[in-house]
Amino acid sequence: TLPDVTAIAAGRLVLRPEEVDLAAFAAKLARNATLLAARKQIRFRLEAADLPARRTFDPNRIAQVVDNLVGNALKFS
């Protein structure tokens, strides 16, 4: 979003990294994407190899990026 771009450009974007279970995180994002896809009668599924148990990142920012990418893909499909 524009406020995020402005914050990044100004060096004011605040990241809040935390340890995240990747499998649970990916499953949550996939559930959200599945709901969006179903509205357009598109089948969405998550296929993932064994993911490392935990990683540290800002889950809100990563979710925002993934949601935007998937949302745009679905919007223009």
C-alpha positions in Angstrom: 0.0 0.0 0.0 1.1 3.6 -0.5 1.7 4.2 3.2 4.0 1.2 3.3 6.0 2.4 0.3 6.3 5.8 1.9 7.5 4.3 5.2 10.1 2.1 3.3 11.4 5.1 1.3 11.7 7.1 4.6 13.4 4.3 6.4 10.5 4.1 8.9 9.1 0.7 8.1 8.9 -1.2 11.4 9.4 -4.9 11.2 8.4 -7.2 14.1 10.2 -10.5 13.5 9.2 -13.5 15.5 9.8 -17.2 15.4 7.2 -18.7 13.1 6.2 -22.3 12.4 6.4 -22.4 8.6 4.0 -25.3 8.1 1.2 -23.6 10.1 1.9 -20.2 8.6 1.7 -21.6 5.0 -1.5 -23.5 5.9 -3.1 -20.4 7.2 -2.2 -18.4 4.1 -3.5 -21.3 1.9 -6.8 -21.3 3.7 -7.2 -17.6 3.0 -6.3 -18.1 -0.6 -8.6 -21.0 -1.0 -11.6 -18.9 0.2 -10.6 -16.1 -2.3 -10.2 -18.6 -5.1 -13.5 -20.3 -4.4 -15.3 -17.0 -5.0 -14.0 -17.1 -8.5 -14.5 -20.8 -8.9 -10.8 -21.5 -9.0 -9.3 -24.4 -7.2 -6.3 -23.5 -5.0 -4.2 -25.9 -3.1 -0.9 -25.8 -1.2 1.8 -28.2 -2.2 4.8 -28.0 0.0 7.8 -30.1 0.7 8.8 -30.7 4.3 9.3 -27.3 5.6 11.9 -26.5 8.3 10.1 -26.3 11.6 10.6 -22.6 12.5 12.1 -19.5 11.0 12.2 -15.9 12.2 10.5 -13.2 10.2 7.7 -10.6 10.4 4.6 -12.8 9.7 2.3 -9.8 9.2 4.5 -8.4 6.5 5.1 -11.7 4.7 1.4 -12.5 4.9 0.7 -9.1 3.4 3.1 -9.8 0.5 1.7 -13.3 -0.2 -1.9 -12.1 0.1 -1.2 -9.3 -2.4 0.5 -11.7 -4.8 -2.2 -14.4 -4.6 -5.0 -11.8 -4.6 -3.7 -10.2 -7.8 -3.2 -13.6 -9.4 -6.8 -14.6 -8.6 -8.1 -11.2 -9.6 -6.6 -11.4 -13.1 -7.3 -15.1 -13.7 
